[in-house]
Structure formats: structure tokens, C-alpha cells
Amino acid sequence: MIRLSDYLDQEPLAKIARERRQALQAAEGRQKRRFQAAKLNRLNADWTTQPYGANWLLYRDLAVLRARAREMAKNAPHFAKFLNMAERNVVGHQGIRLQCRALTGRPPHPNTRLNKMVEHEWWMWSHAEHCSASGKLSLVAAQKLFIRQLIRDGEVLVEHVQAANPFGYALKFWNVDWLDETYNEDLPSGNRVIMSVEINEHGRPVAYWLTTPASEMQFTKKRVRTRTRIPAERMTHAFLTGEDESQTRGVTWFHAALLPGKGDAKYTGAVIESAAMTAMSGGFFTKQSPDGVEFTGDDGDGEPDLTIDHQPAAFHMLPEGWDFKQFDPKQPTQNHAEFRRSMLLDIAAAFDVCGFSLAGDLSAVNYSSARVGLGEERDVWRGLQTVAAEFLRTVFHKWLLATVAAGRLQISPRDYLELQNPEFKPRGWRYVDPHKEITANLAAITGGIATVTSILSEQGIDLEDFLDEKQREMEMYKKAGIPYPSAPEPAAANGSDTDEDDEDDDATPPEKEGERGYVNGKYAN
């Protein structure tokens, strides 16, 4: 018998085998030097190997993601809950409020007269009849719509309109469907249009091309698609830049939660249907054939299908030759609650919020876990408050210019410059454990490691407004002849007898230049 191994030591077979071993060793060495996650084999063949830019991915998937996000926002309970949570925690019932910080004199001190005058005019404009071009949205409602669209659609498109109102200015919210993802073009001017956003050589938006969406053509006289170019100075296009700076469009906040959310909806619907079938105790009737009779597919007896009207506590006798087989899907199972909880945790992780707050389940929450979880969650809301404040800053600058031009505000050029850096005070949050946190705050203030301003700011309270309100309250007590509740002694503030509602009693009346008057709609005389 001739064996090939007997000739491996001879040329040319020995040379071929040696070169083969060297090639395998070199390939193995290269594989060891590479990143393990970059290897391509049969176990990860479905894993992507091609990096794509943000605009390319959005061009391919943006319209589908937005449509599915809107559908989940309407029909999925936890998606709708998250939108409501965002509105409550970012905007609140009072909205993000304006605080003017104009200075005057030398040394500089707050220009109380100018600040209260501008804040009063801003509050007057914030009503629905002036704030929105349609007359439907107040400033608080506009802020809530801004946050809702930013999360659900991933982007917000607002036009600054020269309106026929006493201020000469209003807002108009556009549906982002008017930005056609399929419109991409190189313009003769050198600008590029990427998904209906015209940008210059630095990637800065210079105009927006609004194209009539198919959903709007049913409500127009001329059912044709038209493109309208609007300069960027008249528009605010807000979105979260999560990929790279070249990104021209925003992606829905729901993108990582859509797939698990849809799976949860399907699973929950199937469990409900199975549970309903189990509760009805359904089943099937089978007919026994006599021995020795071959089934041909038609018994030929012409008997109708056997049915029984099922009622509680009722028993029936089956005809001869019939048997009953119960259908019992046994849903929900013992593992249903834990399995559903794991699915909701995946959705909460995609939203970057606490699972217990999204599900509304506080059964396994204590003070420590709630404090840690809500602390991280509130950082998410603060980030969105910053985005909303940037939008309001743009609105304020355009409103101030239009209001001065309309003659509504009579101010000097110096005052106009002083008003260019306002503050927007968002809402804060209540204490998780008022007694412990107030005691700790008082200790931090007396210990010199915190200020009253910082403590009140966490609650969404402006110190100047707080002191004004405090002084008016003290004057009302004095006029009524009722002793004003005194501040607790320092020892009592650190003890167990401190009342949970006395966190404001340690403030003292300020020495003021004058009353602030109207502040965000509150009369302060």
C-alpha cells in the first residue's frame, strides 16, 4: 500500500506542506493580534461590518422610525407614560420661567424696574392669543409640545412669525414631516441640501426646504407637492446631536425601545387573549368511530357539529360516541410577572429612567433606592431642561427685538444690551424624605458648604422671588395683628422636633431697592 505520508519528506511535497504550515501559522498570528470583536465567522456573520455616517443611517430609516414611534406613543401605555413624565418633570404646570438679570449703576446692582417691566410684558405675551400664530398654544403649552416632539419625533421645527398682535411676534410649530428626507441636492451656490436642510461649507444650516407631505395633500386645494425655502433665521430646528456634528436631522428618543416595546405589546396581547380563553374553559368535541370502521373523510350521516351553550354550574350529557377534550392554555403562568418585569426594565433602560417610575410600581422601593434612582433620572430631566432653555433663549431674543420695534417696550440701547443674558428658571422637585433632606440642607447652610440660593434652586425657586414673597407675607401677618411664625433655633433645626414644612422659615427679609411688581404673572405688591 502506498501512503502519501511516506513522501512528505521529499520535494516538492515537503515544500508544499511546509509553505502550508507557515501560511496557517501566519494567519493564526494575525488573528491573535486583531480585535476579537472584529473577527468574522459563522457565529457572528449577521453582525454589521460596514460603518455608516449619521446622515446615511437617518436617510434610510428616519421616516420609518418616526412613524413607528408615533404609533407606540398612541397605543403603548409605557411610551405614553414616558411622554407624560417628560412633560411633568421638564416643564411642569408653571413652565420654565423667565428671570431677567439686567444691571445698572456703579457699582452694578439689579435694575429692578427694568427687570419687572420686561418680565411683565413676557408674561402678557405668553398667553395663547399672543404666543402662537394659531392662537391655540400658551407658552407653557408650547414648551410641553416642544418636549413631546423632541422625544417622540426626535426633532422640533418652529417658525418665528411676524404676527399681527401687540408684540408683533408669535410661534408656529411645523410638523417635521414637512422636511422631506428624500430631498438631497448640491446647489449652484455651493451649499448642499441634506434631507431638506440646506447647509454651507461649515455644515451650518442656512435654510430649510419645506415640502408638502403626502398626509397633508388631502387637505389642500391643489394636491401637488411644492417646496418652499425658508431662511434659517426664521426657523428653530432643535434636535439632540447624538452621532456626530455633521448630523442634520434628529432621531426619535424611542429608537432603542421600539423593538422591545413592540414585543411587550404583542406578548401582553397574547397573554390577555389566552387568559380569556382559559377563563371560558373551552375545548373540542371528538367523535369515536366503531371498531372495524375505516374513516373515509365523510361519515355520511349528515349530523351537524355538536355545540353546547356553556354556563356556570351547568353540566351536560354528551351523546353516545362523543368525547370532550378541554383546551387549557394556562395563561398567565407563574413566571409571567417576573418575565413582564424584565421586559419593562429593558424599555426603562432604553428611556434612561427608573423602572419603578415608568411602571408606577413602588412595591419594592425604599428610601435609599428611590433617592439613588430618582437622582440619576432627574439628571436626564435637567438635560432636557437645558435644551428647552436654549430654545426659550432664542425665542426671548427674537421676542425682545420685535416687542421693542412694535413700541411695546420703551427702553434705551444700553438696557437692550443688558437684557441679552436672561436666566430661565425650570421647575424643581420635592424632597424624597422632607425631614431628612431639610435637616441636611440646614446643616449645610450653617456649615458654610451650601447657600440658600443653591438649595432653593434645586426646588425650582428663585431666591429673589422667595424673599419678596416672604416679606409680603410678614407684612400681611403684621397688618392682621397675628404673630409671624418664628424661625427655629439652631439646636432645634438639627433635632427631631423640626417641622417638615418649615424649610423656608430661616430666611430673613431683604433690603430691597423696590418692589418687583409682576413676576411671571404673579402680582407682587
C-alpha positions, 0 to 999 in steps of 0.5 A: 500500500502506498501512503502519501505520508511516506513522501512528505519528506521529499520535494516538492511535497515537503515544500508544499506542506511546509509553505502550508504550515507557515501560511496557517501559522501566519494567519493564526498570528494575525488573528491573535493580534486583531480585535476579537470583536472584529473577527468574522465567522459563522457565529457572528456573520449577521453582525454589521461590518460596514460603518455608516455616517449619521446622515446615511443611517437617518436617510434610510430609516428616519421616516420609518422610525418616526412613524413607528414611534408615533404609533407606540406613543398612541397605543403603548401605555409605557411610551405614553407614560414616558411622554407624560413624565417628560412633560411633568418633570421638564416643564411642569404646570408653571413652565420654565420661567423667565428671570431677567438679570439686567444691571445698572449703576456703579457699582452694578446692582439689579435694575429692578424696574427694568427687570419687572417691566420686561418680565411683565410684558413676557408674561402678557405675551405668553398667553395663547392669543399672543404666543402662537400664530394659531392662537391655540398654544400658551407658552407653557403649552408650547414648551410641553409640545416642544418636549413631546416632539423632541422625544417622540419625533426626535426633532422640533421645527418652529417658525418665528412669525411676524404676527399681527398682535401687540408684540408683533411676534408669535410661534408656529410649530411645523410638523417635521414631516414637512422636511422631506428626507428624500430631498438631497441636492448640491446647489449652484451656490455651493451649499448642499441640501441634506434631507431638506436642510440646506447647509454651507461649507461649515455644515451650518444650516442656512435654510430649510426646504419645506415640502408638502407631505403626502398626509397633508395633500388631502387637505389642500386645494391643489394636491401637488407637492411644492417646496418652499425655502425658508431662511434659517433665521426664521426657523428653530430646528432643535434636535439632540446631536447624538452621532456626530456634528455633521448630523442634520436631522434628529432621531426619535428618543424611542429608537432603542425601545421600539423593538422591545416595546413592540414585543411587550405589546404583542406578548401582553396581547397574547397573554390577555387573549389566552387568559380569556380563553382559559377563563371560558374553559373551552375545548373540542368535541371528538367523535369515536368511530366503531371498531372495524370502521375505516374513516373515509373523510365523510361519515355520511350521516349528515349530523351537524357539529355538536355545540353546547351553550356553556354556563356556570354550574351547568353540566351536560350529557354528551351523546353516545360516541362523543368525547370532550377534550378541554383546551387549557392554555394556562395563561398567565403562568407563574413566571409571567410577572417576573418575565413582564418585569424584565421586559419593562426594565429593558424599555426603562433602560432604553428611556434612561429612567427608573423602572419603578417610575415608568411602571408606577410600581413602588412595591419594592422601593425604599428610601435609599433606592428611590433617592439613588434612582430618582437622582440619576433620572432627574439628571436626564430631566435637567438635560432636557431642561437645558435644551428647552432653555436654549430654545426659550433663549432664542425665542426671548431674543427674537421676542425682545427685538420685535416687542421693542420695534412694535413700541411695546417696550420703551427702553434705551440701547444700553438696557437692550444690551443688558437684557441679552443674558436672561436666566430661565428658571425650570421647575424643581422637585420635592424632597424624597424624605422632607425631614431628612433632606431639610435637616441636611440642607440646614446643616449645610447652610450653617456649615458654610458648604451650601447657600440658600440660593443653591438649595432653593434652586434645586426646588425650582425657586428663585431666591429673589422671588422667595424673599419678596414673597416672604416679606409680603407675607410678614407684612400681611401677618403684621397688618392682621395683628397675628404673630409671624411664625418664628424661625427655629433655633439652631439646636432645634433645626438639627433635632427631631422636633423640626417641622417638615414644612418649615424649610423656608422659615430661616430666611430673613427679609431683604433690603430691597431697592423696590418692589418687583411688581409682576413676576411671571404673572404673579402680582407682587405688591 
